[in-house]
Amino acid sequence: MASHPHSSENEKNSYIFDPESAAEMARLMSVDQFTTRGMGGPFAEQNHPTAFSKILDIACGPGGWVLDVAFEHPTVEVAGVDLSKIMVDYARARAHSQGLPNASFEVMDVTQPLQFSQNTFDLVNGRLLGGFLRRTDWPHVVEECSRILRPGGILRLTELDIGGITTSGAFNHLNTLASRALWHAGYGFSPDGETLCLTPMLSALLQQAGYQNIRQKPHAINFSAGTDSYMDLYRNYEVFFHLLKPMLLATEVTTEEAFDHLYQQMLGEMLRDDFRGIWYFLTAWGTTPPE
């Protein structure tokens, strides 16, 4: 299902999984929901959300965040762009079925120049872009967001460094292998591949691009056994590591036999009544200079 980063197809598509995968779309629908819930809402840290008239979500996936914003703020125009045609088609169908004419979706590769004019949006949102933005792509994407933002507009980025800290040794080991594989393939800013090292870089990327009033807010989702997010995160990682297996093998951070053993051990340990886990991530945002 997943395509590894050394395939010819991936030269054009830098996403670590097949962007047209129905299984990945279903996983991302769940990720949208529990991430927004864990953040307290679509943009809970913004003091004046009613001041936004046009908003863009880059790499919107199946469109959950866009649809949430469009529903809560019916006078705001909210657009989403994504490389995946299947996800954009699904997001459009959901916008139609939910009666949200203020939500729109287009197929675009956000690693390329975006098909929007300068000074178009009041806020550009990007969540969990680390799965397709290689470290060399980040500055270019931030600069392109600056171009399409109005003076005083906000760029808002949300990322994580590792997929949670838990009492499951197998889960933690698989997370480390994932970080190493991504590092070998050019993702993240870690000096050694032990984590993605994205959250420490968010403010720096904004600062380097000339953003002002840079702020950040940490988030934590408790997905221990018995919590509201427990089964959501369990199913997420059941699919995530299954899809990541080809990349782990292609980058030679593990063997098939070792992976299969760790994967089954992780699923068993996560189903224990005494399983404990926290998913940490960070939002950083800044404003473009006024005119």
C-alpha angles and dihedrals in degrees: 000000000000121000117221121232096250097062120108090239090058091058085075096031116048095183110119091227134045102279092208093055116126090205091054091047090054090049092050091050088060093043089053091054101046093040093053090044091050090051093053094248140333094305106352094159094060109098097203110031091156088067090071117093101168124031132178128200112200118210088010096175111195090352104250096142093046092050092048091053093044091052095047094043109034094174093057122089108226122189130187129196129192139163092234118089093194091054094045091049090050092048091051091051091051092049089052095046092048093048096241108148090167091067120082135172136201136182109246137148104231091202086070129061108292120240094239132103123247118277094018106131137052093203134017116196126199122178128183095350092154092094093070108015111089115209091258091054098056099079092048093050092048090050091050090051088052090054095055095042121093119239106284091019122144130241110198121191128184122189144153132216101211133006097256140303114256148164089248110100091196092052091050092047092051090050090054091049090050091052091049092049092049091047091052089050093053103264128131131013101259117136091219109018096249091122134003091251091207102133095061089053101051097083091041092054091050092047093049089053092054100257119157135208090030114190137168140203127197123219134195130191117198108215098171119141110289097021125121092252097044101099093037091058093039091056091042093057093040087062098032097058092041090056092043094055096093091053092048090052094043092053089045096230089134143002127250092248093049092046094050091051093048093045094054091043090052093051091050094047092048090055093057117111090234095053113131128186142161126197110208124195140155138223119207125181140174140174130245114243115274118248 
